[in-house]
Every structure is written in structure tokens, then in C-alpha cells.
Amino acid sequence: MLLSLSCVAYGSPYQSRILGGFPNKAFLYEHHYLKKDPWVEIEAVIPQIGAAMNPKWQSEINEVIKLRVEGFIRETLESAQKTKEMYPQAAFPHAGLVDYEVRLNKGGLLSLTLTFYQYTGGAHGMTYLEAINLDLTTGQVLEFEDVLPEPAQRARLAEIINGEVKKDPARFLIPEFTADMFQEPQGFYLQEKSIVVYFGLYEIAPYVSGIQKFTFPLE
């Protein structure tokens, strides 16, 4: 199993599983929701986990994902209905899109991201990224501190982010980034040989800069 020097010195067991784990038997399947009329257009993919080690917590996680997407759909439909009632002649369609991406599925770890886009009027819509990081051997939902537990590694990641801020300050809303600026909870996902942290629209950068993502390499 491959281990970087930084992983040996500072890392969590999850880091070695990201680097050297075997592919999981677990897989993702999909439910789809589609609605289109003059007032609203919604297209949503609802991912569900199959063949995990424990059917009970697999069902619980799947229900959490399902309810999250269904809540977004309901919110978009309700907003469109209110607009229809208040401004019956202003037939601009509301929009809601949901998709997902599997970022890592190995070493007993599963990391996926849900992307939500919603337009309910105004100059532009809003995009949100939400990650789900799971230890499939225990059913535990992983937190940022689980995969980057050591202050030295978090400080190094902060240096990487700050380097981007200094390189292109016009892209950001902050003059610098330090380790105490990681959020609670901090958004992140796992991918091959690295951990990616992200910040939503307007959190550290203006809308035009998009969702900000920063990669912490494990090798």
C-alpha cells in the first residue's frame, strides 16, 4: 500500500485508504424526476447507494439523499406557484436542476457530490455543491477533521489556498486565507490521491468566480 511521507507523519487512516484501497463493491443507481410547463422546469437525478455492507444504514443514507433532493424540488415548485399567483402575466419559468458525481469509490470509502442549480428570478440563478463522504465499513459520515486531523496538514492546505488568493486577488473577496477560516462544517470531497475542499458562491469569492475548489495532494 502506497503511503506518502506526509501521510505517515501526520495523516489519518483514511488517507492511506484513499491512496491504496481496492475498488468497492458498492455502486450508485438513479431515480429521475422531470417536470416542465410554462412556469417551471425541473430535472433532477437522485443517486442511491447499492451493495453497501450494511443494509440498514445504506437505507438511512439513501433516505437522507432522497429527502434532500425532494426538498429542493418542492421548494422550487412552491416558489414557481407563488410567482404564478402574484404575477400571472409574468410567465418566466423557474428552473431547478440536480445532478451528482462520484468522486471516489475505493478503500471502503465513497465520496459523491450533489450539484443543485436553482433560478427563481433575478439576474442569475444559484448553484450549490454538497458533498457526501462515507466510510462504507462503518456507515460513518466523514467530517473534515476525520480526513485532515492534523493541524500541520490543515495549515499546509491553508497555504495552498492563500497562494491562490495572492496570485489572483481580484478573484476573491478576502485579502488572505488562514487555517482558522476553514468553516464548520467545511465542505470537502475525496478523489484519487487527494482531498478537495470547496467554498460556495459568495463565501470567499464573488459570484462570477464560481464555486472555489482547492486540492490537497496526498502524495
C-alpha positions in Angstrom: 0.0 0.0 0.0 1.4 3.4 -1.0 1.9 6.0 1.7 3.3 9.5 1.2 5.7 10.8 3.8 3.2 13.4 4.9 0.6 10.7 5.4 3.0 8.6 7.5 3.9 11.6 9.6 0.6 13.3 10.0 -2.2 11.6 8.2 -5.3 9.7 9.2 -6.0 6.1 8.3 -8.5 7.4 5.7 -5.6 9.0 3.8 -3.9 5.6 3.3 -7.3 4.1 2.1 -7.7 6.9 -0.4 -4.2 6.2 -1.8 -4.1 2.4 -1.7 -7.6 1.0 -1.3 -9.2 -1.5 -3.7 -12.4 -0.7 -5.6 -15.6 -1.1 -3.6 -18.4 -3.4 -4.4 -20.9 -0.6 -3.7 -22.4 1.1 -6.7 -24.8 4.0 -7.4 -28.1 3.8 -9.2 -30.5 6.6 -10.0 -34.1 7.8 -9.7 -35.1 10.6 -12.1 -37.7 13.5 -11.7 -38.7 15.6 -14.7 -41.3 18.4 -14.8 -41.7 21.1 -17.5 -44.5 23.6 -18.0 -44.7 27.4 -18.7 -43.9 28.1 -15.1 -41.2 25.7 -14.0 -38.6 23.4 -15.5 -37.1 20.8 -13.1 -34.8 17.9 -14.0 -33.4 16.0 -11.0 -31.3 12.9 -10.6 -31.5 11.2 -7.2 -28.5 8.9 -6.6 -28.9 5.9 -4.4 -26.3 3.5 -3.0 -26.5 -0.2 -3.6 -24.5 -3.2 -2.3 -23.1 -1.4 0.8 -22.0 -3.6 3.7 -24.9 -2.8 6.0 -28.5 -2.6 4.5 -29.8 -0.6 7.5 -27.5 2.4 7.3 -27.5 2.1 3.5 -31.3 2.7 3.6 -30.8 5.5 6.1 -28.3 7.3 3.9 -30.4 6.8 0.8 -33.4 8.3 2.5 -31.3 11.3 3.5 -30.2 11.9 -0.1 -33.8 11.3 -1.4 -35.3 13.8 1.1 -32.7 16.4 0.4 -33.4 16.3 -3.4 -37.2 16.1 -2.9 -37.0 19.1 -0.6 -35.2 21.1 -3.3 -37.8 20.1 -5.8 -40.6 21.1 -3.5 -39.0 24.5 -2.7 -38.7 25.2 -6.5 -42.3 24.2 -7.2 -43.6 26.3 -4.3 -41.6 29.3 -5.5 -43.0 28.9 -9.0 -46.5 28.6 -7.7 -46.2 31.8 -5.7 -44.9 33.7 -8.7 -47.8 32.4 -10.8 -50.3 33.6 -8.2 -48.7 37.0 -7.7 -47.7 37.8 -11.3 -49.9 35.7 -13.6 -48.8 37.6 -16.7 -45.1 37.3 -16.0 -44.5 33.8 -17.3 -40.8 33.4 -16.8 -40.0 29.7 -15.9 -38.4 28.8 -12.7 -35.7 26.2 -13.0 -34.2 23.5 -10.9 -31.5 21.1 -11.8 -29.9 18.4 -9.7 -27.1 16.1 -10.7 -24.3 14.2 -9.0 -20.8 12.9 -9.5 -19.0 10.0 -7.8 -15.6 11.4 -6.8 -14.2 8.3 -5.1 -15.4 4.7 -4.6 -12.5 2.6 -3.2 -10.8 1.6 0.0 -14.2 1.2 1.7 -14.8 5.0 1.1 -17.4 6.6 -1.0 -17.4 10.3 -1.9 -20.0 11.9 -4.1 -21.2 15.4 -4.8 -24.6 16.7 -5.5 -24.9 19.9 -7.6 -28.1 22.0 -7.2 -28.9 24.8 -9.6 -32.0 27.0 -9.0 -33.4 30.0 -10.8 -36.4 31.8 -9.3 -36.0 35.2 -10.9 -33.4 38.0 -10.8 -30.1 38.5 -12.6 -29.0 34.9 -12.3 -29.6 31.5 -10.7 -27.6 30.0 -7.8 -25.5 26.8 -7.8 -24.8 24.8 -4.7 -22.4 21.9 -4.2 -23.0 19.4 -1.4 -20.6 16.5 -0.7 -21.4 13.2 1.0 -18.4 11.3 2.3 -18.9 7.9 3.7 -16.9 5.1 5.4 -18.7 2.1 3.9 -17.2 -0.2 6.5 -19.0 1.6 9.4 -21.6 3.8 7.9 -19.9 6.9 9.3 -20.4 10.2 7.6 -16.9 11.7 7.5 -16.1 15.2 8.6 -13.3 17.4 7.5 -11.3 16.8 10.7 -11.6 13.0 10.1 -9.6 13.1 6.9 -7.3 16.0 7.8 -7.0 15.7 11.6 -3.5 17.2 11.9 -3.1 21.0 12.3 0.1 20.8 10.2 -1.8 19.4 7.2 -4.6 21.9 7.6 -2.0 24.7 7.8 -0.5 23.4 4.6 -3.9 23.4 2.9 -4.4 27.0 4.1 -1.1 27.9 2.5 -2.2 26.4 -0.8 -5.5 28.4 -0.7 -3.7 31.6 0.3 -1.2 31.1 -2.6 -4.2 31.2 -5.0 -5.6 34.3 -3.2 -2.2 36.1 -3.5 -1.8 35.0 -7.1 -5.1 36.4 -8.3 -6.6 38.8 -5.6 -9.3 40.1 -8.0 -10.9 36.6 -8.0 -11.5 36.7 -4.2 -13.4 38.7 -1.6 -10.7 38.1 1.0 -7.2 39.6 1.2 -5.7 36.3 2.6 -6.7 32.9 3.8 -5.6 31.3 7.1 -6.3 28.0 8.7 -8.8 29.5 11.2 -11.0 30.4 8.2 -12.0 26.8 7.5 -15.7 26.5 8.1 -17.8 24.5 10.4 -18.7 22.2 8.7 -16.1 22.6 6.0 -17.2 21.3 2.6 -14.9 18.7 1.0 -14.8 15.6 -1.1 -12.3 12.8 -1.7 -10.7 11.9 -5.1 -7.8 9.8 -6.3 -4.7 10.7 -4.3 -6.2 14.0 -2.9 -8.7 15.8 -0.8 -10.6 18.7 -2.3 -12.1 21.5 -0.1 -14.7 23.8 -1.6 -16.4 27.1 -0.8 -19.8 28.1 -2.1 -20.8 31.2 -4.1 -20.0 34.4 -2.2 -18.3 32.6 0.7 -14.7 33.7 -0.2 -15.2 34.8 -3.8 -17.8 36.8 -5.9 -20.4 35.1 -7.9 -18.5 35.5 -11.2 -15.6 33.5 -9.8 -17.8 30.5 -9.1 -17.5 27.7 -6.5 -13.9 27.7 -5.3 -12.2 24.3 -5.1 -8.7 23.6 -3.7 -6.8 20.3 -3.9 -4.7 18.9 -1.1 -2.4 16.2 -2.6 -1.7 13.1 -0.5 1.4 12.2 -2.5 
